[in-house]
Amino acid sequence: MAAALAVFVRSNLKSEFRRIDPTTARILLVDMAPRVLSTFSKDLSEAANKRLQELGVEVRLGHSVDHIDADGIVVAGERIVSKTVIWTAGVAPSPAGRWLNVDTDRAGRVRVQPDLSVAGYPEIFVVGDTASLDQNGVPLPGVAQVALQQGRYAGKLVHKRIVGGQAPKPFKYFDKGSMAVVGKGFAVLQTGKIHLSGFSAWLAWAAVHLQFLATSSLRLSVFLQWVWTYVTGQRGSRLIVNHQGSAKETRSGDAALGAAAASK
């Protein structure tokens, strides 16, 4: 998010708004973690941090935001004035744990069995962000790949129960790797012992996202849009115009003028 904002301010605002000076914009990233993208390896984390600084992002690590109000934030006792604060600390899980009145983790996710069922309720399965399951002593991350694999597993298990087949082995997550984009043309990729950063990782990220689109025509359309945006730096309209509101204001203004003319 910080990198995307930096690219937007430094390029798009500069080319499309003549009265905005991008150099006056200050983008500050605050994170309690000791390094950015802490789920990635140290070398990739350092590469991402360096990229952020190149884009003009101020990175403050090891500090939490003490207070947020209309005038900005307070970090480690320091007041930082800002009219725009973006909070990206995640969301709360589904309250399924309270519905079922079962054991949950500290975040409120339901503790599930190795077959993704709820303890004491073998007919109930919980998957994705609502489920908490440890693998090799570490909780599985709340990412899409975990949810997809758990969903397929639960579906197969239900099918086996219906047709009377042998139940599959306990669920085991297969990590296909992680990727993160850090601004235009830069990404980090980690899968097994393979660590990539820079433009090559960004190309891999783009290829993976295109692959998961539904149809070939959609892949081609998105690909051409990406190429156009990358080469020209131009994007679609970012303005939301209330045409109905404008029309109402115009009609009310015309009525007022008519009334004034009639009074004269």
C-alpha positions as CSV (number, residue, x, y, z in Angstrom):
1,M,0.0,0.0,0.0
2,A,2.8,2.4,0.9
3,A,4.6,1.7,-2.3
4,A,1.4,2.1,-4.4
5,L,0.7,5.5,-2.8
6,A,4.3,6.6,-3.5
7,V,4.1,5.7,-7.1
8,F,0.7,7.3,-7.4
9,V,1.8,10.6,-5.8
10,R,5.2,10.8,-7.6
11,S,3.8,10.0,-11.1
12,N,0.1,10.2,-11.6
13,L,-0.5,13.3,-9.5
14,K,2.4,15.1,-11.0
15,S,1.2,14.5,-14.6
16,E,-2.5,15.0,-14.1
17,F,-2.8,17.9,-11.5
18,R,-0.8,21.0,-12.3
19,R,-1.4,22.7,-8.9
20,I,-0.2,19.7,-6.8
21,D,3.5,19.5,-5.9
22,P,4.2,15.8,-5.3
23,T,7.4,16.7,-3.4
24,T,5.4,18.1,-0.6
25,A,3.6,14.8,0.0
26,R,5.0,12.7,2.9
27,I,4.3,9.0,3.1
28,L,5.1,7.3,6.4
29,L,4.9,3.6,7.1
30,V,4.6,2.6,10.7
31,D,5.0,-1.1,11.7
32,M,5.5,-2.8,15.1
33,A,7.5,-5.6,13.5
34,P,11.3,-5.3,13.4
35,R,11.2,-5.4,9.6
36,V,8.8,-5.0,6.7
37,L,7.1,-8.1,5.2
38,S,8.2,-10.1,8.2
39,T,6.7,-13.3,6.8
40,F,9.3,-13.3,4.1
41,S,13.0,-14.1,4.5
42,K,15.4,-11.4,5.8
43,D,17.0,-10.8,2.5
44,L,13.7,-10.2,0.7
45,S,12.5,-8.0,3.6
46,E,15.6,-5.9,3.3
47,A,15.1,-5.6,-0.5
48,A,11.5,-4.4,0.1
49,N,12.6,-1.9,2.7
50,K,15.3,-0.5,0.3
51,R,12.7,-0.2,-2.5
52,L,10.3,1.7,-0.2
53,Q,13.0,4.2,0.7
54,E,13.9,4.6,-3.0
55,L,10.2,5.5,-3.6
56,G,10.4,8.1,-0.9
57,V,8.6,6.2,1.9
58,E,9.7,6.9,5.4
59,V,9.8,3.5,7.3
60,R,9.4,3.4,11.1
61,L,9.8,-0.1,12.5
62,G,9.4,-1.4,16.0
63,H,6.8,1.2,17.0
64,S,3.0,1.1,17.3
65,V,0.5,3.9,16.7
66,D,-0.5,5.2,20.1
67,H,-3.3,7.4,19.0
68,I,-5.3,8.4,15.9
69,D,-7.5,11.4,15.6
70,A,-8.7,13.9,12.9
71,D,-5.3,15.7,13.0
72,G,-3.1,12.7,12.5
73,I,-1.4,10.1,14.7
74,V,0.9,9.8,17.6
75,V,3.9,7.4,17.3
76,A,6.2,6.8,20.3
77,G,5.0,10.1,21.8
78,E,5.6,12.1,18.6
79,R,2.7,13.8,16.9
80,I,2.6,13.4,13.2
81,V,0.1,15.7,11.5
82,S,-1.9,14.1,8.7
83,K,-5.3,14.3,7.2
84,T,-5.1,10.9,5.6
85,V,-4.5,7.8,7.7
86,I,-4.7,4.3,6.2
87,W,-5.0,1.4,8.7
88,T,-3.9,-2.0,7.3
89,A,-3.7,-4.1,10.5
90,G,-6.2,-6.8,9.4
91,V,-9.7,-7.6,10.3
92,A,-11.5,-9.7,13.0
93,P,-12.5,-13.3,12.0
94,S,-16.0,-14.5,11.7
95,P,-17.8,-14.9,15.1
96,A,-18.4,-18.6,14.4
97,G,-16.5,-19.5,17.6
98,R,-19.1,-17.7,19.6
99,W,-22.0,-19.3,17.6
100,L,-20.7,-22.8,18.3
101,N,-19.4,-22.0,21.8
102,V,-16.2,-23.9,21.1
103,D,-12.5,-23.4,21.7
104,T,-10.9,-20.5,19.8
105,D,-7.4,-18.9,19.6
106,R,-6.4,-15.4,20.8
107,A,-7.7,-13.9,17.5
108,G,-11.1,-15.6,17.8
109,R,-10.5,-18.2,15.2
110,V,-12.0,-21.7,15.8
111,R,-9.6,-24.4,16.8
112,V,-10.1,-27.3,14.4
113,Q,-9.1,-30.9,14.3
114,P,-6.6,-32.3,11.8
115,D,-9.5,-33.2,9.5
116,L,-10.8,-29.5,9.8
117,S,-13.8,-30.5,11.9
118,V,-14.8,-28.9,15.2
119,A,-14.0,-30.8,18.4
120,G,-17.2,-32.5,19.5
121,Y,-19.0,-31.7,16.2
122,P,-17.6,-34.0,13.5
123,E,-20.3,-32.9,11.1
124,I,-19.1,-29.2,11.2
125,F,-16.1,-28.1,9.3
126,V,-14.4,-24.7,9.5
127,V,-11.9,-23.5,6.9
128,G,-10.1,-20.4,5.8
129,D,-9.7,-17.3,8.0
130,T,-12.1,-18.6,10.5
131,A,-10.1,-21.7,11.3
132,S,-7.0,-22.1,13.4
133,L,-4.8,-25.1,12.8
134,D,-1.1,-25.6,13.6
135,Q,1.3,-27.3,11.2
136,N,4.8,-28.1,12.3
137,G,4.1,-26.1,15.5
138,V,3.2,-22.9,13.6
139,P,-0.4,-21.6,12.9
140,L,-1.3,-21.6,9.2
141,P,-1.5,-18.1,7.7
142,G,-4.7,-16.5,6.7
143,V,-4.1,-16.5,3.0
144,A,-6.1,-17.6,0.0
145,Q,-4.1,-20.7,-0.7
146,V,-4.8,-22.1,2.8
147,A,-8.5,-21.5,2.4
148,L,-8.6,-23.1,-1.1
149,Q,-6.7,-26.2,-0.1
150,Q,-8.8,-26.6,3.1
151,G,-12.0,-26.1,1.1
152,R,-11.0,-28.9,-1.4
153,Y,-10.1,-31.2,1.5
154,A,-13.4,-30.7,3.3
155,G,-15.3,-31.3,0.1
156,K,-13.5,-34.5,-0.5
157,L,-14.0,-35.7,3.1
158,V,-17.8,-35.0,2.9
159,H,-18.0,-36.9,-0.4
160,K,-16.2,-39.8,1.1
161,R,-18.5,-39.9,4.0
162,I,-21.6,-39.9,1.7
163,V,-20.4,-42.6,-0.6
164,G,-18.8,-44.6,2.1
165,G,-15.2,-44.4,0.9
166,Q,-12.1,-44.3,3.1
167,A,-11.5,-41.0,4.7
168,P,-8.5,-39.0,3.5
169,K,-5.4,-38.5,5.6
170,P,-5.3,-35.4,7.9
171,F,-5.1,-32.1,6.2
172,K,-1.6,-30.9,5.3
173,Y,-1.0,-27.5,3.8
174,F,1.3,-27.3,0.8
175,D,3.0,-23.9,0.6
176,K,3.3,-22.8,-3.0
177,G,5.2,-19.7,-2.0
178,S,4.4,-16.0,-1.3
179,M,4.6,-12.9,-3.3
180,A,4.2,-9.2,-2.6
181,V,4.4,-6.2,-5.0
182,V,6.4,-3.2,-3.8
183,G,5.5,-0.5,-6.3
184,K,5.7,-0.4,-10.1
185,G,7.8,-3.2,-11.6
186,F,9.1,-4.5,-8.3
187,A,8.1,-7.5,-6.2
188,V,9.4,-10.1,-3.9
189,L,8.9,-13.9,-4.3
190,Q,9.6,-16.7,-1.9
191,T,8.9,-20.4,-2.6
192,G,11.0,-23.0,-0.9
193,K,14.7,-22.1,-1.3
194,I,14.0,-19.8,-4.3
195,H,14.1,-16.1,-3.3
196,L,13.6,-13.4,-6.0
197,S,13.2,-9.7,-5.8
198,G,12.9,-7.0,-8.4
199,F,11.5,-7.0,-11.9
200,S,11.8,-10.7,-12.4
201,A,9.7,-11.4,-9.3
202,W,7.2,-8.8,-10.6
203,L,6.9,-10.6,-13.9
204,A,6.3,-13.9,-12.0
205,W,3.6,-12.2,-9.9
206,A,1.8,-10.9,-13.0
207,A,2.0,-14.3,-14.7
208,V,0.5,-16.1,-11.7
209,H,-2.4,-13.6,-11.5
210,L,-3.1,-13.8,-15.2
211,Q,-3.2,-17.6,-14.9
212,F,-5.9,-17.6,-12.3
213,L,-8.3,-15.4,-14.4
214,A,-11.3,-17.3,-15.6
215,T,-11.1,-17.0,-19.4
216,S,-8.5,-16.5,-22.0
217,S,-10.2,-13.3,-23.3
218,L,-10.1,-11.8,-19.8
219,R,-6.4,-12.7,-19.5
220,L,-5.7,-10.9,-22.8
221,S,-7.7,-7.9,-21.8
222,V,-6.1,-7.6,-18.4
223,F,-2.6,-8.1,-19.9
224,L,-3.1,-5.4,-22.5
225,Q,-4.4,-3.0,-19.8
226,W,-1.3,-3.8,-17.6
227,V,1.0,-3.1,-20.5
228,W,-0.7,0.2,-21.4
229,T,-0.5,1.3,-17.7
230,Y,3.1,0.3,-17.3
231,V,4.3,2.0,-20.5
232,T,2.2,5.2,-20.4
233,G,1.7,5.5,-16.6
234,Q,-2.0,6.4,-17.4
235,R,-4.9,4.9,-15.5
236,G,-8.6,4.9,-15.8
237,S,-10.7,7.7,-14.2
238,R,-10.4,7.9,-10.4
239,L,-13.2,10.5,-10.0
240,I,-16.7,9.6,-8.8
241,V,-19.2,12.2,-10.1
242,N,-22.7,12.4,-8.6
243,H,-24.6,13.2,-11.8
244,Q,-28.0,12.9,-10.1
245,G,-26.9,15.3,-7.4
246,S,-25.6,17.8,-10.0
247,A,-28.9,17.6,-11.9
248,K,-30.9,18.3,-8.8
249,E,-28.7,21.2,-7.9
250,T,-29.1,22.6,-11.4
251,R,-32.9,22.2,-11.3
252,S,-33.1,23.9,-7.9
253,G,-30.9,26.7,-9.1
254,D,-33.0,27.2,-12.2
255,A,-36.2,27.3,-10.0
256,A,-34.6,29.9,-7.7
257,L,-33.7,32.1,-10.7
258,G,-37.2,31.7,-12.1
259,A,-38.7,32.8,-8.8
260,A,-36.4,35.8,-8.6
261,A,-37.4,36.8,-12.1
262,A,-41.1,36.5,-11.3
263,S,-40.7,38.6,-8.2
264,K,-39.1,41.4,-10.3
